[in-house]
Amino acid sequence: MGTTTEQPDTATPTGSGASDDGVQHLPANLVVLAGVLSSDPRPLELASGDTLLRYEVTVRNDGDRAETVPVVRFDPMASERGLTAGAPVVVVGRIRRRYFQAGGSTVSRTEVVADRVVSARRRVQARRAVERALARLPWSAQGRQSGPADPTRAA
């Protein structure tokens, strides 16, 4: 008769960053969009005096339906303010889900908070914005050389 023995639980605890393949997976929240502005940016003056710019970026992947992604940019640069509907853009930022009260109920909105919105026609600037964002990832070679990324640093 065979005996059964309990195997120790080798599963990784949730949130530890390690995986079954032994590779360290660190959290990251990075979005890169390449698409077209579906409407002119809409500025909003905040009570703090800061400016918020709202974009709608339409992305069409090969064979897929177009997807429109809401994007917000706090304190946009002059070049970001000058973009208009139909302009091809590259957006680098992070995804955020926020909750607010509207009509007596709680509503949520998922949007991209942009660090940079660059005209795709400005290829060098667009590429640099993406490269800077990738370099801040915890597992990138450049990120390891320069130490931990400062999440408050602008791209």
C-alpha positions as CSV (number, residue, x, y, z in Angstrom):
1,M,0.0,0.0,0.0
2,G,1.3,3.4,-0.9
3,T,1.3,6.3,1.5
4,T,0.5,9.8,0.7
5,T,2.5,12.7,2.0
6,E,1.4,16.3,2.0
7,Q,3.5,18.5,-0.1
8,P,4.4,21.8,1.4
9,D,2.5,24.7,-0.1
10,T,4.9,26.4,-2.5
11,A,2.5,28.9,-3.8
12,T,3.6,32.5,-3.7
13,P,1.8,34.7,-1.3
14,T,-0.3,37.4,-3.0
15,G,1.5,40.6,-3.5
16,S,5.0,39.3,-2.8
17,G,6.2,40.1,-6.4
18,A,7.6,36.6,-7.0
19,S,6.1,34.1,-9.5
20,D,6.2,30.4,-10.0
21,D,8.9,30.9,-12.6
22,G,11.2,32.5,-10.0
23,V,11.2,35.8,-11.7
24,Q,10.6,38.9,-9.7
25,H,7.5,40.8,-11.0
26,L,7.2,44.2,-9.6
27,P,4.0,46.3,-9.9
28,A,3.9,48.8,-12.7
29,N,1.1,51.1,-14.1
30,L,2.2,52.2,-17.5
31,V,0.0,53.1,-20.5
32,V,1.2,53.9,-24.0
33,L,-1.5,54.8,-26.5
34,A,-1.0,55.6,-30.2
35,G,-4.1,56.9,-31.8
36,V,-6.0,59.9,-33.1
37,L,-7.7,62.7,-31.2
38,S,-11.4,62.2,-31.8
39,S,-12.3,65.7,-30.7
40,D,-10.6,68.9,-29.7
41,P,-9.1,68.8,-26.2
42,R,-11.5,70.3,-23.6
43,P,-9.8,72.5,-20.9
44,L,-11.1,72.7,-17.4
45,E,-9.9,75.3,-14.8
46,L,-9.8,73.6,-11.4
47,A,-10.6,75.4,-8.1
48,S,-6.9,75.2,-7.3
49,G,-6.1,77.3,-10.4
50,D,-4.5,74.4,-12.2
51,T,-5.7,73.4,-15.7
52,L,-6.9,70.0,-16.6
53,L,-7.1,69.1,-20.3
54,R,-9.5,66.3,-21.4
55,Y,-8.8,64.3,-24.5
56,E,-10.6,61.4,-26.3
57,V,-8.0,59.2,-28.1
58,T,-9.3,56.7,-30.7
59,V,-7.1,53.6,-31.2
60,R,-7.7,51.2,-34.0
61,N,-5.9,47.9,-33.8
62,D,-5.6,45.7,-36.9
63,G,-8.9,43.9,-37.4
64,D,-10.4,45.2,-34.2
65,R,-13.1,47.8,-33.7
66,A,-11.9,51.3,-32.8
67,E,-11.7,52.0,-29.1
68,T,-12.0,55.5,-27.7
69,V,-10.0,56.1,-24.5
70,P,-10.6,59.0,-22.2
71,V,-7.3,60.8,-21.3
72,V,-6.7,63.7,-18.8
73,R,-3.6,65.8,-18.6
74,F,-2.9,68.1,-15.6
75,D,-1.0,71.3,-16.3
76,P,-0.5,70.6,-20.0
77,M,2.4,72.1,-21.9
78,A,1.7,74.6,-24.7
79,S,2.3,72.0,-27.4
80,E,-0.3,69.7,-25.8
81,R,-2.9,72.5,-25.7
82,G,-2.4,73.1,-29.4
83,L,-3.5,69.7,-30.6
84,T,-6.8,69.4,-32.5
85,A,-9.3,66.7,-33.5
86,G,-7.8,64.4,-36.1
87,A,-4.2,64.8,-34.9
88,P,-2.3,61.6,-34.5
89,V,-0.9,61.4,-30.9
90,V,1.2,59.3,-28.6
91,V,0.1,59.3,-25.0
92,V,2.3,58.1,-22.1
93,G,0.8,57.8,-18.6
94,R,-1.0,55.6,-16.2
95,I,-4.5,54.2,-15.8
96,R,-6.7,55.4,-13.0
97,R,-10.2,54.6,-11.8
98,R,-11.9,57.3,-9.9
99,Y,-15.2,57.5,-8.1
100,F,-17.5,60.5,-7.7
101,Q,-21.1,61.4,-6.8
102,A,-23.5,62.2,-9.6
103,G,-27.2,62.4,-9.4
104,G,-27.3,60.9,-5.9
105,S,-25.3,57.8,-6.8
106,T,-21.7,56.8,-6.9
107,V,-20.2,56.7,-10.4
108,S,-16.8,55.4,-11.6
109,R,-14.7,56.5,-14.5
110,T,-11.6,54.8,-15.8
111,E,-9.2,57.0,-17.7
112,V,-5.6,57.5,-18.6
113,V,-3.7,60.2,-16.6
114,A,-1.2,61.4,-19.1
115,D,2.4,62.4,-18.3
116,R,2.9,63.4,-21.9
117,V,0.7,63.8,-25.0
118,V,2.9,64.2,-28.1
119,S,2.0,64.7,-31.7
120,A,2.9,61.4,-33.5
121,R,4.2,63.6,-36.3
122,R,7.0,64.6,-33.9
123,R,8.6,61.1,-34.0
124,V,11.7,61.9,-32.0
125,Q,9.8,63.5,-29.2
126,A,7.2,60.7,-29.2
127,R,9.9,58.0,-29.1
128,R,11.7,59.8,-26.3
129,A,8.5,60.0,-24.2
130,V,7.9,56.3,-24.6
131,E,11.6,55.4,-23.9
132,R,11.6,57.6,-20.7
133,A,8.5,55.8,-19.5
134,L,9.9,52.4,-20.2
135,A,13.2,53.3,-18.4
136,R,11.2,54.0,-15.2
137,L,9.9,50.5,-15.1
138,P,11.4,48.6,-12.1
139,W,12.8,45.8,-14.3
140,S,14.3,47.9,-17.0
141,A,18.1,47.9,-17.4
142,Q,18.2,51.7,-17.2
143,G,15.8,51.7,-14.1
144,R,18.1,49.3,-12.3
145,Q,21.2,51.5,-13.0
146,S,19.7,54.7,-11.9
147,G,17.9,53.4,-8.8
148,P,14.2,53.6,-7.9
149,A,12.0,55.7,-10.2
150,D,10.6,58.9,-8.8
151,P,6.8,58.7,-9.6
152,T,6.5,62.5,-9.3
153,R,9.1,63.2,-11.9
154,A,7.6,64.3,-15.2
155,A,8.6,62.5,-18.4
